[in-house]
Amino acid sequence: GDVKNMRQRHTAAEGQARVELLNRAVLRLVNFPLPTIAMVDGYAVGAGSNLALCCDLIVASDRAKFGELFCKIGLAVDGGGTWLLPRLVGMARAKELIFTGDVFDAAEALRIGLVNRVVHAADLAATTRELAEKIAAGPPLALRLDKQALNRAASSDLAAALEVEALSQGLAIASDDHREGVAAFFDKRPPKFSGA
């Protein structure tokens, strides 16, 4: 949230209502059926950082900054940070970032696995668009199935993950996209996936 608007006192119910609204956005973004990409240029701190973490991939400019600043202003983490951050950087690093509220640069974000790519600010939009186009050219059904499987695997055991993979592969192998992918492979041409 905007720290300037935090000068007035709020009730617990107001704070909870604000976070519940944010939670709906977090769930919609994390559960969006196709891959999502956050493009970060400048500061992504607090809930802004956690909204970026909701995306499947993060491309940051070399001037991007990240941080879980909640503790610096007497707040608890929101925006899914306690669930998302440990899955990307590990529990020990997540605790350090949350407990200190330190702000760090894009190079450090890349080093700890928070972001996928760091590029010059002038190249950020083009690089992100290129990545999005590459993914969008893929088979929509398989991408949806893989995203669902990856999201479920984060909170399941290996046996459950293998079962989801088998079910997903059963759907994918019977799809028009699979037939098109195989035909394109043998025809030595780019596939034209339909999502069916």
N, C-alpha and C positions, 0 to 999 in steps of 0.2 A: 504494500500500500504506500501511499504518499505520506511521508513522515510529517510534512507540514500540516496535514489534516489530523495528525495524531495528538496535537497539542490539547485538544479538548478531551475531557474524560468520557469514556464509553462504558456502558454496562457489560457484564459478562454475556448477556443475551445478545447484545448488539455485535460483540466480537464473534460470538459463535455463529450468528446469522451471516456475517460477512464471510467467514471461512466456509460455511456450508455452500454459499454461492460459488466461491472459488473451487470447492471440491467437485461440484458438478462439471465445471469446465475441465478440471484435471481428469476426471473419469472419461469425459467425452474425447479428450485428446489422446489419452493412453489407449482407449478402446476403439479409436477410429480404425475402421477395417483395413485401410491401406497404410503403407509407411508414410510417416511424417518427418519433415526436416525443419529444425530450428536454424535460423540464420541470425547470428548474434554479432552486433557491431556496437561497441560501447559497453555500458554497464548492464549486467544481468545479475542483480543481487536480490536477496530475499525471495519473495514469491516470484519475481521475474526470472530468477535463476531456476527455480523449481518448475516454472512453466516450460522453460527450454528443456529441462530434463524429461518432461512428459513426452517429448518427441523421440522418435526412433533414432534419429541421427542429429548431430549438432555440427554445423560449420561455423567457425568463429573467425572474425578478423583479427589481425595481429594487435589491434588496439582494444579488444574486448577484455572485460574484467568480470570476474565471477565472485560470489560470496554469499554465505548464509549469515546475514547480518542481524538476525532476529535477537540474539542474546545481547547485542550491543544497545538495544533499545528496550530491553526487558520483556521481550515477547518469546513465545514458544514457536517452534518451526511449524509452518503450514504449507499448503500447496503440494503436499505429497512428499516433501523433502526427506522425511524419516524413512520412507519406503523406497523412493527412487535413488537417492544418493548412495546408500550402501551397496546397491546392486551395480552401480557403475564404478565406484572407487574402493569398495570394501568397507567393512564396519569400522575398523580402526581409523581409517582416513576420514570417513564420514563423521565420526564422533569428534575428531580434531577440528574439522571444518565448521561443524555446528557449534561446538563448545567455545571456540576462539572467535568466530565471526570474522576471521581474516578474509581480506579481499586479495585475490590472486589473478595473475595475468593469463592470457590465452596459452602461452607456452607451457605454463604449469598445468593448466587444464588439460592440455594434450598429454603431457607427461603422466598424469595420474589417471587418464582414461575417461575424463569427463566429457571431452569433445572428440569428434572423429577427425576433423581437419582444422588447420589454422592456415589462413591465406592473407595476403596483403589486403588491406581494406578496399583498395581500388578493384580488386579481383573478386570480392566476396559475392556479389550478386551473380556474376557470370559463373563462378565455380559452383555455387549452390544450385543455380538453374541447370547447369550441365549434369550435376548429380541427380537432380529431380527428374530430368528427361531420361537419363539412363535407367533409372528405376521404373519410371512410368512406361518405358518401352517393354518392360518385362511382362510376364503372364499375370494378369490381375488375380485370377483364382489362386494360383500358387503363392503369390505374394500375400494374399489374405490368410491363406492357410498357414504359411510360415510365420507370419506375425502373431497369429493366435497361438500357435505352438510355442513360440519363444516366450510370449507373455505368460502362458500357463506353466512353462518349464521353470520359470523363476520361483514358483511356489509349490512345486511338486517334486516327486522323486523320479529316478531314472525309469522305473517300470511304467509309471504314468506317462512320462514324456515319450517313451517308445510306443505306447498304445496310441497316443495322439498322433504321432508320426505315421503309424500304420493306417489310421483312419484317414488322415490327410492325403497320404499317398494314394489310397484307394480312390478318393475323389479326383485327385489330379491326374492319375493315369487314365481315367475314363473320360477326360475332358477333351474338348476340341482344341484347347490350347496345347495340350501335350502332342496331339497329332500334328498340329501346325509346327510346333517346335522341332519335332523329328523330321518332318518334311523339309523344313528350312535348313536343317543341318545337312541333309543329304543333297539338297539343291544348292548348297553353299550361298545362301541368301539370308538377309535378316528376317526373322519371323514377324508375322503380323498377328499378334494375339488379340483375341476378342473378349476374353473373360468368361468364355463358355466352356 
